[in-house]
Every structure is written in structure tokens, then in C-alpha cells.
């Protein structure tokens, strides 16, 4: 167990389960996305109206399957661990959908305020032209709740499992475990 409120087993299994679900649905998503793209278009009037709405601030929703950490909260900025690297989201951000990798989500609620930091095992983020940011993840916990000794032990366990794996599925599961525990180690080292 990594902490009282955050265990590593759900982080790793949740990441593996999410990868399987995405791969299983990929053919369906690819077929349906081409028809949906035809419906997207914008006018100058609508874009100007959206910009005026977004100038008032950013709304942030951060959800897990069992709870909501932020529910349409007004925040200044959020820093996310995207697959292509860390990126920040502020009001009037370009509309984006991004896959998130294991890492730290940092939330700044007020200008110049402190950052609230959460470790996530991965997930998805979407921001609309109305400055509404939605982050959905399978597992998350506050950085302060993570036990450093448990992270070191878990990383060593998954590295050994990866080295000893002879089957592809076992090797893939161990690789996901190594990725999550390396991200946990990095998150602890940053604080």
C-alpha cells in the first residue's frame, strides 16, 4: 500500500484495464470519428461569443469513477501530464482532447496561489472553447499521501518481474507497473 488513501495496485491495474478498453474500442472509434468530423464547423460570431464567455475564468471538473475531486470549480490554471509532455491549461485555451500518462496534475485555484498536486495513473482531459476543463482518471491521490518506501519496493518488484517475464502479456503488465512506479518516484522527488 502506498498510503492510507492511495494504493499502487489499483493504479497499475487501472492503467492496464484502460489500455485494454481503448484497444478493444479502437476500430469502432476510428469508424465513427470520420462521420463526426463532418459536423464540426464554426462561425466568426460563435467563436467571438465563446471567447467572451471564457474570459470570465476556467471551470474545472476532476473526476474518478467513485468521486469528484473538483466539480465545476473556478480555477486559475491546471498543469497536466500529457502523453507528449506536460502542458498547462488556462482560460481561453484552445479546444483540446488529450490522453494523460502517469504523473502529477497540479491545480492552481487562485492567481499566485499554491499548487494542489495529485498523482494520477493516466486518463483523459478535454477542454472546450467555453474554458471548461474536464479531467477523467481511474485513480488519483494527493502527493503527500504517497509512501516513499512502498514506491521503491513496488518499482523494484515490477523491474524484477519485467526482467523475468517470458510471455508478452506478462512483460507488458510489468512494463506498465514500471512506468507507473517511475512516475510515482519522480512525483515524490519533485516535492
C-alpha positions as CSV (number, residue, x, y, z in Angstrom):
1,X,0.0,0.0,0.0
2,X,1.3,3.4,-0.9
3,X,-0.8,5.4,1.6
4,X,-3.9,5.2,3.7
5,X,-5.9,6.6,0.8
6,X,-3.9,5.6,-2.3
7,X,-2.7,2.1,-3.1
8,X,-0.5,1.2,-6.0
9,X,-2.3,-2.0,-7.1
10,X,-5.4,-0.1,-8.4
11,X,-3.1,2.4,-10.2
12,X,-1.3,-0.3,-12.1
13,X,-4.4,-2.5,-12.8
14,X,-6.4,0.6,-13.7
15,X,-3.8,1.7,-16.2
16,X,-3.7,-1.8,-17.8
17,X,-7.5,-2.1,-17.9
18,X,-7.8,1.3,-19.5
19,X,-5.3,0.4,-22.2
20,X,-7.2,-2.8,-22.9
21,X,-10.6,-1.0,-23.2
22,X,-9.1,1.6,-25.6
23,X,-7.5,-1.0,-27.8
24,X,-10.8,-3.0,-27.9
25,X,-12.8,0.1,-28.9
26,X,-10.2,1.5,-31.4
27,X,-11.9,0.1,-34.6
28,X,-15.3,1.5,-33.6
29,X,-13.8,4.8,-32.6
30,X,-12.0,5.1,-35.9
31,X,-15.1,4.4,-38.0
32,X,-17.3,6.8,-36.0
33,X,-14.8,9.7,-35.9
34,X,-14.9,10.3,-39.6
35,X,-18.6,10.9,-39.7
36,X,-18.5,13.1,-36.6
37,X,-15.8,15.4,-38.0
38,X,-18.2,16.4,-40.8
39,X,-20.4,18.1,-38.2
40,X,-17.8,20.4,-36.8
41,X,-17.7,24.0,-38.2
42,X,-17.6,27.4,-36.6
43,X,-18.6,30.8,-37.5
44,X,-16.9,34.1,-36.5
45,X,-19.9,35.1,-34.4
46,X,-19.9,31.8,-32.4
47,X,-16.2,32.0,-31.8
48,X,-16.3,35.6,-30.6
49,X,-19.2,34.7,-28.3
50,X,-17.2,31.7,-26.8
51,X,-14.2,33.9,-26.2
52,X,-16.3,36.4,-24.2
53,X,-17.6,33.5,-22.0
54,X,-14.1,32.1,-21.4
55,X,-12.7,35.5,-20.4
56,X,-14.6,35.1,-17.1
57,X,-12.4,32.2,-15.9
58,X,-12.0,28.5,-16.2
59,X,-14.3,25.8,-14.9
60,X,-12.5,22.6,-13.8
61,X,-14.0,19.1,-13.2
62,X,-11.7,16.4,-12.0
63,X,-13.4,13.0,-11.7
64,X,-12.7,9.4,-10.7
65,X,-15.2,6.6,-11.1
66,X,-16.2,6.8,-7.5
67,X,-15.9,10.5,-6.7
68,X,-15.3,14.0,-7.9
69,X,-12.3,15.9,-6.6
70,X,-13.3,19.2,-8.3
71,X,-16.8,19.7,-9.5
72,X,-17.1,22.7,-11.8
73,X,-14.7,24.7,-9.6
74,X,-13.3,28.0,-10.8
75,X,-9.5,27.7,-11.1
76,X,-6.7,29.8,-12.5
77,X,-4.7,27.0,-14.2
78,X,-4.1,23.3,-14.3
79,X,-0.8,21.6,-15.4
80,X,-1.3,18.1,-16.8
81,X,1.0,15.2,-17.7
82,X,0.1,14.6,-21.4
83,X,1.4,11.7,-23.5
84,X,3.5,14.3,-25.4
85,X,4.7,16.1,-22.3
86,X,3.5,18.4,-19.6
87,X,1.1,21.1,-20.6
88,X,-0.7,23.9,-18.9
89,X,-4.4,24.9,-19.3
90,X,-5.6,28.4,-18.6
91,X,-8.8,30.3,-19.6
92,X,-9.2,30.6,-23.4
93,X,-7.1,27.6,-24.1
94,X,-7.5,26.1,-27.5
95,X,-10.1,23.3,-27.6
96,X,-8.2,20.0,-26.9
97,X,-8.6,16.4,-26.1
98,X,-5.5,14.8,-24.6
99,X,-4.5,11.4,-23.2
100,X,-2.8,11.7,-19.9
101,X,0.1,9.5,-18.8
102,X,1.0,8.6,-15.2
103,X,2.2,11.8,-13.5
104,X,1.2,14.8,-11.5
105,X,-1.8,17.0,-12.0
106,X,-1.2,20.5,-10.5
107,X,-4.1,22.8,-9.8
108,X,-3.7,26.5,-9.0
109,X,-7.1,27.7,-7.7
110,X,-6.2,31.4,-7.3
111,X,-3.7,33.7,-9.1
112,X,-0.4,33.4,-7.3
113,X,-1.8,30.7,-5.0
114,X,-0.2,27.4,-4.1
115,X,-0.5,24.3,-6.3
116,X,-2.6,21.3,-5.2
117,X,-0.8,18.2,-6.6
118,X,-2.4,14.8,-7.3
119,X,-0.7,11.7,-8.7
120,X,-2.8,10.0,-11.5
121,X,-2.2,6.7,-13.2
122,X,-3.4,8.1,-16.5
123,X,-6.6,9.3,-18.1
124,X,-8.1,11.8,-20.4
125,X,-8.5,15.6,-20.4
126,X,-10.8,17.7,-22.6
127,X,-11.1,21.5,-22.8
128,X,-13.8,23.3,-24.7
129,X,-13.9,26.7,-26.2
130,X,-16.0,27.7,-23.2
131,X,-13.0,27.2,-20.9
132,X,-14.4,24.1,-19.3
133,X,-11.7,21.6,-18.4
134,X,-12.7,18.0,-17.7
135,X,-10.2,15.5,-16.4
136,X,-11.2,11.9,-16.0
137,X,-8.9,9.3,-14.4
138,X,-9.3,5.8,-12.9
139,X,-7.1,6.5,-9.8
140,X,-5.7,9.6,-8.2
141,X,-4.2,10.6,-4.8
142,X,-2.6,13.6,-3.2
143,X,1.2,13.6,-3.5
144,X,1.6,14.0,0.3
145,X,-0.3,10.7,0.8
146,X,2.3,8.6,-1.0
147,X,4.7,6.4,1.0
148,X,8.2,6.7,-0.5
149,X,9.4,3.2,0.8
150,X,6.4,1.5,-0.8
151,X,7.1,3.2,-4.1
152,X,10.8,2.0,-4.0
153,X,9.6,-1.6,-3.2
154,X,7.0,-1.5,-5.9
155,X,9.4,-0.3,-8.5
156,X,11.9,-3.0,-7.6
157,X,9.2,-5.6,-7.8
158,X,8.0,-4.6,-11.3
159,X,11.5,-4.2,-12.6
160,X,12.3,-7.8,-11.5
161,X,9.0,-9.0,-13.0
162,X,9.9,-7.3,-16.3
163,X,13.4,-8.9,-16.3
164,X,12.0,-12.4,-15.6
165,X,9.0,-12.2,-17.9
166,X,8.9,-14.7,-20.8
167,X,5.4,-14.1,-22.1
168,X,4.4,-10.9,-23.9
169,X,1.4,-10.2,-21.7
170,X,3.3,-10.6,-18.5
171,X,6.1,-8.4,-19.9
172,X,3.5,-5.7,-20.9
173,X,1.9,-5.7,-17.4
174,X,5.3,-5.4,-15.8
175,X,6.2,-2.6,-18.2
176,X,3.1,-0.7,-17.2
177,X,4.0,-1.2,-13.5
178,X,7.5,0.1,-14.0
179,X,6.1,3.2,-15.8
180,X,3.6,4.0,-13.0
181,X,6.2,3.5,-10.3
182,X,8.8,5.5,-12.1
183,X,6.3,8.3,-12.4
184,X,5.5,8.0,-8.6
185,X,9.2,8.2,-7.8
186,X,9.5,11.3,-9.9
187,X,6.4,12.9,-8.3
188,X,7.8,12.3,-4.8
189,X,11.3,13.7,-5.8
190,X,9.7,16.9,-7.1
191,X,8.0,17.8,-3.8
